[in-house]
Amino acid sequence: MRRNIWALEKDAAIKRLLLKLVETLGTEPLELVAPDDGHPQSFVLSKPTEPGLMAFVYTFAQTPGRYGVHLEYPEFEDGPRYVNTGIYENLAYERLVQTLAVHFGSTEISPRG
C-alpha cells in the first residue's frame, strides 16, 4: 500500500481504516487492487506474490465501526476453485486485522491500531 491514501476516491471512514491497517499490518506485502474503482465504502487487497489471494473489505451494510470482509482464494490448475468460503460480517477492527493476517499469512502484526 504505497499510495497516498487520502488521494483515493473513497469514503473518509475507508481511508481511516486503510491508514490503521498500514500501521497494524505494515505496507508489505499487501497491495490495493484498482484503488479508485468499486464502491466508495470498500477496497480490495491482494498479495502480489500469490495471485488470486485477495480480500474485499467494506463498511457498507455494516454496523457503524464494524467491517465486512470477503476472502478470495486463487484458482488451482489441477482441481476445482475454492469458492467463497470466507465471508465475515460486522467484525470489530481487531477481528478484521486477525482475519486479514491469517488470510495473507502475515506474521508481523503491530499491537497499534
N, C-alpha and C positions, 0 to 999 in steps of 0.2 A: 504494500500500500504506500507507494511513493508519491502519490498525487496530492495536490493541495485539496484537502477535504472540504474546506469552506467554499471552494470554487465549483463544487458539484451542484448539479441541478436537482437537489434532494431536499426533503423536509429538514428543518433545523434539528429535530429530535434524532433523525437518522445520522446527521453529521456529528452530533454529540456522541452517539453510540459508536460510530467509526473511530472517533478520537479516543474514546475509552478503550476500545478493543486494541488499538495500536499500543496504548500504554500497557495493557494487560498481556496481550499475546505477542507483541512486538511487530515489526514490519516484515519480517521474513518468516516463513516462505510464502505468505499469502498475498494474493493479488485481487484487486477489484476487476470484475469482468464487465465490460461495456458500462462504465460507471455512470454515464449520463442517461442511459436507456432505462426503460422499465418504469415502474410505479415510483413516484417521489418518496414514498414511505418504505422503500425496500432497496436492497443491493444484493449482489451475488459475489461471493468469494470463491477463489479457486486456488489450487496448489499446482503451480506450473510444472513441477516435476512429476506430477501424477495426473495426466489429462483425464478429464471426466469426473474427478473428485471435486465436488463443489457444494456450496451451501447457499441457499436463498434465505436471506434474513429479512424480516419485515415487522412493521409495527401496526399496519392497518388491521382492523378487526380484532385487536388485542386489547386487553385491559390496560389503561394508562400505566406507563412504567414497566410494561411487560413486552415480551418479544416472541415472535413465531420464527421457526426455522424449518426448512425442508432440506434434508441432506440428500445429495445426489452422489451416485457411485459410478465408476467407469463401466463401460461395456466390456465384456470378456469375449475374446475371439473364439474360444473353444466351448462356449456354453451360453446359457440364457442370461439376459441382463438382470442385474439385481434391481428390482423395481421398487421404488418409493417406500422403503421400509423405515425411513427416518423423518417423520413429520411430528413436530412438537409445537404446542401452543401455550401461550401465556406463561412463558418462562421468566423467572426473575433473572437479573443480569448475571449473577454468579452461576446459575444453572446454564445459561446460554454460553458463557465462557467455557464451562466444563464440557459441554456438548461439542462445541467447536474444537476445543483442544483434543478431545478423543477422536473426533472425526478426521481431523487433519494430522493427527499423530504428533502434536506439539508437546514437547516435554518441558518447555520453559514458559511457565505461567507466573507472572508477577502478581503479588498479593494486592497491588494497587487496582483501582477501578471503582 
